[in-house]
Amino acid sequence: MTEKEKMLAQQLYDSRDKELRSDAARSRRLTRLFNSTTEEQADCRTQLLKELFGSTGERIYVEPPFRCDYGCNTYIGENFYANFDCIILDVANVYIGDNCLFGPRVCLYTPGHPIDAEVRSSGIEFGKEIRIGNNVWIGGSAVINPGVTIGNNVVIGSGSVVTKDIPDNVVAAGNPCRVIRPITDEDKQYWMNKLEEYRKELE
């Protein structure tokens, strides 16, 4: 296996590998171009993001500045929005579902490093995949750690540090992040009523 293949298989790999350095340089170039665009260049921004990421939906919007390790290891669904200062370190694959919303400074970290200092200083590291379901809202300054899966229809509170999997249909928050409560039919009814009031005001 190549070092890249080891990396994507979530095994130990050498981060100094020539192929990985080339992939990282590609990411740096594309993110530099993306971050230097202006608000009038929406189509250019979208084109750069589609070139950067492994795959995306048709509707994707990321506020600059944005940073990532490789980009090509991140797979994003339809109708995605990330606010300012999003960071995705994708040495392992990152999967983001449809209709996901990231607040400012949301960070997704797949890399891990050996606890032993001597092994860590050798440059050997590893990564663990992150999976985020559909209809997920992650509040500002939240950190998603390696190996985490977040279910569908989840709200993650701002400032949370997510170290373990989060099930479907819950509000979760804290450091470490934990489930606060389920999202209920009462929540749906409350917000549908609010939406209806909003629409009536527009008539």
C-alpha positions as CSV (number, residue, x, y, z in Angstrom):
1,M,0.0,0.0,0.0
2,T,1.1,3.5,-0.7
3,E,1.2,6.0,2.2
4,K,-1.9,7.7,0.8
5,E,-3.7,4.3,0.7
6,K,-2.7,3.7,4.3
7,M,-4.0,7.1,5.3
8,L,-7.4,6.6,3.7
9,A,-7.6,3.1,5.2
10,Q,-7.2,4.8,8.6
11,Q,-3.9,3.0,9.2
12,L,-0.6,4.5,10.4
13,Y,1.1,6.5,7.6
14,D,4.0,8.8,7.0
15,S,2.7,12.4,6.5
16,R,5.9,13.4,4.8
17,D,5.2,11.2,1.8
18,K,5.8,12.9,-1.6
19,E,2.3,12.1,-3.0
20,L,0.6,13.5,0.1
21,R,2.7,16.6,0.0
22,S,1.7,17.1,-3.6
23,D,-2.0,16.6,-2.7
24,A,-1.6,19.1,0.1
25,A,0.0,21.7,-2.2
26,R,-3.0,21.4,-4.5
27,S,-5.3,22.0,-1.6
28,R,-3.3,25.1,-0.5
29,R,-3.4,26.5,-4.0
30,L,-7.2,26.0,-4.4
31,T,-8.0,27.4,-1.0
32,R,-5.7,30.4,-1.6
33,L,-7.6,31.1,-4.8
34,F,-10.9,30.6,-3.1
35,N,-10.1,32.8,-0.1
36,S,-8.9,35.6,-2.4
37,T,-12.2,35.9,-4.3
38,T,-14.6,38.7,-3.8
39,E,-18.4,38.5,-3.0
40,E,-19.1,39.3,-6.7
41,Q,-17.4,36.1,-7.7
42,A,-20.0,33.6,-6.5
43,D,-19.7,31.4,-9.6
44,C,-15.9,31.3,-9.3
45,R,-16.2,30.3,-5.6
46,T,-18.5,27.5,-6.4
47,Q,-16.3,26.2,-9.2
48,L,-13.2,26.2,-7.0
49,L,-15.1,24.3,-4.2
50,K,-16.3,21.7,-6.6
51,E,-12.7,21.3,-7.9
52,L,-11.4,21.1,-4.3
53,F,-13.8,18.6,-2.7
54,G,-14.2,14.9,-3.5
55,S,-17.9,15.6,-4.4
56,T,-20.6,18.1,-3.6
57,G,-24.2,18.8,-4.3
58,E,-25.3,21.4,-6.8
59,R,-25.9,24.0,-4.0
60,I,-22.9,24.7,-1.8
61,Y,-21.8,27.9,-0.2
62,V,-18.8,28.5,2.0
63,E,-17.8,31.8,3.4
64,P,-14.1,32.6,3.1
65,P,-11.8,32.1,4.8
66,F,-11.8,28.3,4.6
67,R,-9.0,25.8,5.3
68,C,-8.5,22.1,4.7
69,D,-5.8,19.5,4.5
70,Y,-6.7,17.9,1.2
71,G,-10.3,18.7,0.2
72,C,-10.5,15.7,-2.1
73,N,-11.2,13.5,0.9
74,T,-14.3,15.5,1.8
75,Y,-17.7,14.6,0.4
76,I,-20.6,17.1,0.8
77,G,-24.3,16.7,0.0
78,E,-26.9,19.1,-1.3
79,N,-27.6,22.5,0.1
80,F,-24.5,23.0,2.3
81,Y,-23.5,26.2,4.1
82,A,-20.5,26.9,6.2
83,N,-19.9,30.3,7.8
84,F,-16.5,32.1,8.2
85,D,-13.4,30.3,9.4
86,C,-14.4,26.7,8.8
87,I,-11.6,24.2,9.0
88,I,-11.8,20.6,7.7
89,L,-8.7,18.5,8.3
90,D,-9.5,15.5,6.1
91,V,-6.6,13.1,6.3
92,A,-9.4,10.5,6.6
93,N,-12.6,10.8,4.7
94,V,-15.2,13.3,5.8
95,Y,-18.9,12.8,4.8
96,I,-21.4,15.6,5.2
97,G,-25.1,15.0,4.3
98,D,-27.8,17.1,2.8
99,N,-29.1,20.4,4.2
100,C,-26.2,20.9,6.7
101,L,-25.4,24.2,8.3
102,F,-22.2,25.1,10.0
103,G,-21.8,28.2,12.2
104,P,-18.6,30.3,12.2
105,R,-15.3,28.6,13.2
106,V,-16.7,25.0,13.0
107,C,-13.7,22.6,12.9
108,L,-13.7,19.0,11.7
109,Y,-10.5,17.1,12.7
110,T,-9.9,13.6,11.4
111,P,-6.1,13.4,12.2
112,G,-4.7,11.6,15.2
113,H,-1.2,11.3,16.6
114,P,0.5,8.6,18.7
115,I,0.4,9.3,22.5
116,D,4.0,8.2,22.8
117,A,6.2,11.2,22.2
118,E,9.0,9.3,20.4
119,V,6.7,7.7,17.9
120,R,4.8,10.9,17.5
121,S,8.0,12.8,16.6
122,S,8.8,10.3,13.9
123,G,6.1,11.8,11.6
124,I,3.9,8.8,11.7
125,E,0.2,9.6,12.2
126,F,-3.3,8.3,11.5
127,G,-6.8,9.5,10.8
128,K,-10.4,8.5,11.7
129,E,-13.4,9.3,9.4
130,I,-16.0,11.8,10.4
131,R,-19.6,11.3,9.2
132,I,-22.4,13.9,9.5
133,G,-25.9,13.0,8.6
134,N,-28.6,15.0,6.9
135,N,-30.3,18.2,8.3
136,V,-27.5,18.9,10.8
137,W,-26.9,22.3,12.3
138,I,-23.5,22.7,14.1
139,G,-23.2,25.9,16.1
140,G,-20.2,28.3,16.0
141,S,-16.8,27.2,17.3
142,A,-17.8,23.6,17.7
143,V,-15.1,21.0,17.2
144,I,-15.8,17.5,15.8
145,N,-13.1,15.1,16.8
146,P,-11.7,12.1,14.8
147,G,-13.9,9.1,14.3
148,V,-17.2,10.8,15.3
149,T,-20.5,10.1,13.6
150,I,-23.4,12.6,14.0
151,G,-26.8,11.4,13.1
152,N,-29.6,13.0,11.1
153,N,-31.6,16.0,12.2
154,V,-29.2,16.9,15.0
155,V,-28.4,20.3,16.5
156,I,-24.9,20.7,18.1
157,G,-24.6,23.7,20.4
158,S,-22.0,26.4,19.9
159,G,-18.6,25.7,21.5
160,S,-19.2,22.0,21.8
161,V,-16.3,19.5,21.6
162,V,-17.8,16.3,20.1
163,T,-15.7,13.3,21.1
164,K,-18.4,10.5,20.8
165,D,-21.1,9.6,18.3
166,I,-24.4,11.6,18.5
167,P,-27.7,9.8,17.6
168,D,-30.5,11.0,15.4
169,N,-33.0,13.7,16.3
170,V,-31.3,15.3,19.4
171,V,-29.9,18.5,20.7
172,A,-26.4,18.0,22.0
173,A,-23.9,20.4,23.5
174,G,-21.0,20.8,25.9
175,N,-17.4,19.9,26.4
176,P,-17.4,17.0,26.1
177,C,-20.6,17.1,24.0
178,R,-23.5,15.1,25.3
179,V,-27.2,14.7,24.4
180,I,-29.3,17.4,26.1
181,R,-32.7,16.4,24.9
182,P,-34.6,14.8,22.0
183,I,-36.1,16.9,19.2
184,T,-39.8,16.3,19.5
185,D,-43.1,16.8,17.6
186,E,-43.7,19.8,19.8
187,D,-40.5,21.4,18.4
188,K,-41.7,20.8,14.9
189,Q,-45.2,22.2,15.6
190,Y,-43.7,25.3,17.3
191,W,-41.4,26.1,14.4
192,M,-44.0,25.3,11.7
193,N,-46.3,27.8,13.4
194,K,-43.5,30.4,13.5
195,L,-42.9,29.8,9.8
196,E,-46.6,30.2,9.0
197,E,-46.7,33.5,10.9
198,Y,-43.7,34.7,9.0
199,R,-45.3,33.8,5.6
200,K,-48.6,35.6,6.6
201,E,-46.6,38.8,7.3
202,L,-45.3,38.7,3.7
203,E,-48.8,38.6,2.2
